[in-house]
């Protein structure tokens, strides 16, 4: 479809009437879509957003006409068409995150299909996954996450969900890999919830470092996770237990009594927390103290 600034007489002589009608349809759909957003009309937004986006994109693809007037007007028209297309994404997002769970899934999945790289998806996945869970479709989340990460590799919500899914599935190495990507992404994108997400990422990454016997990195990352674990005995005991082991191993590698004593300190703290790590932590304390006694 081509946009024309010719006179009415020229249009009659040179262009099919259908071009004018199509432009009018675009403008009408755009106006109707804006009204539907104001009214939070889910059905109308679902209908009009994809249709309006398609019209705008088709005109963008077609480009300007052959005459000089059309070519001169094209840059401004192109900017307008792109803004219309972006608004259709906003419409799906803005109405979607305020809708009922089934409608959230419908509108946000439509947005994802329309543009997997939409800037509005950055803040949509939390609502999307919550709605999937509430509608009994939580099983779809891992596949949606994997696909979405291909288009949005630094999206912190996606990386967090991917890390948790991997951890729940017992794949600690993969959970660690996603957590390390999450740490890097959070470093670039400060967010209000950064503290909790970052701490959890350090926790999962630190555990994966333990599995790979990367003691120094495990020590650093688990230490970073500790502040937010206070009050969560289950996770705190795991972190303290592993910090004890990591520091003990570093002490042996570096022939550092100080590091072994750090290992004892963390192990003693782990031994004070009831749970599956308590008994082993007590045993570790005794073994570490014997090792420390041999060192200068």
C-alpha positions, 0 to 999 in steps of 0.5 A: 500500500502506498501513501499519496499526497496528490490532489483529489483530481490526481488521485482520481486520475492516477490512483485506484480508489482502494489506496485511499480506502486502505489508508482510511482503514488504517487511521480508523483502526488506529483510532478505534484501537486507542479507544479500546485501550482507554476502555480496557476492551480486551476483545477489541484490542485483541482484534485491532492490534494485530490488524493495525500492525499488519496494515502499518507493516505492509505500507512500510514494506511497500514504501513510497510511490514513484512520484516526487511528492510521495518520496518527499513525504515518505520519511515523515509517513514512515516515522508515523507508521512505525509509531503506530506499529509500536503502539499496537504492541503497547496496547496488547501489553497495557491492557494485557497486564491488567486483565483476567488471567486467561486474557493476560495469556491471550494478549501477551502471547499475541504480543510475543507472536507479533514481535518476540523482541518487543520492548514491552515484553521486558516487563511482561513475562512476570505477569505472563508466567503468573497468569499461565500458572493461575490458568493451569498452564504452568507446564508450558513455562519452560518451553516458552522461556527457552524460546523467549530467551532466544529473542531476549537473551538478557531479560532478567525475568526469563533468566530467573525463571530458566535458572529456577526451572533448571534447579527444580529439575536437578540440573545444577550446572544449567541453573548455574549457567543461567544464574551467571547470565542473570548476574551479568544482565542485572549489572546492566539493568538496575531494577527495584527487585534487583537485590532479591534476584541478584542474591538468588542468582549468586546462590544458585551460581555458587552451588554450581561452582561447588559442583565444579570444584571452583572453590574461589568463585563458589566462596565469592558468590555464596558470600554475596548471597548470604545477606538475603538468606537470613530468615530462610533457614533452608537456603541459609544452611545450604549456603553456610555448609558449602561456604565451610567446604569451599573455604576448607578446600581453599585453605588446603590448596593455599596452605592457609590456616586462616581459610581453614578457620573460615571453613570452621566458622561457616560449618559451625554456623551451619551446624546450628541450623536444624535440617539435613545439613546439620549432622554433616556440618558437625562432622566437618567441624571436627575434621577441619579442626584436626586439619587446622591443628596440623597447620602453623 
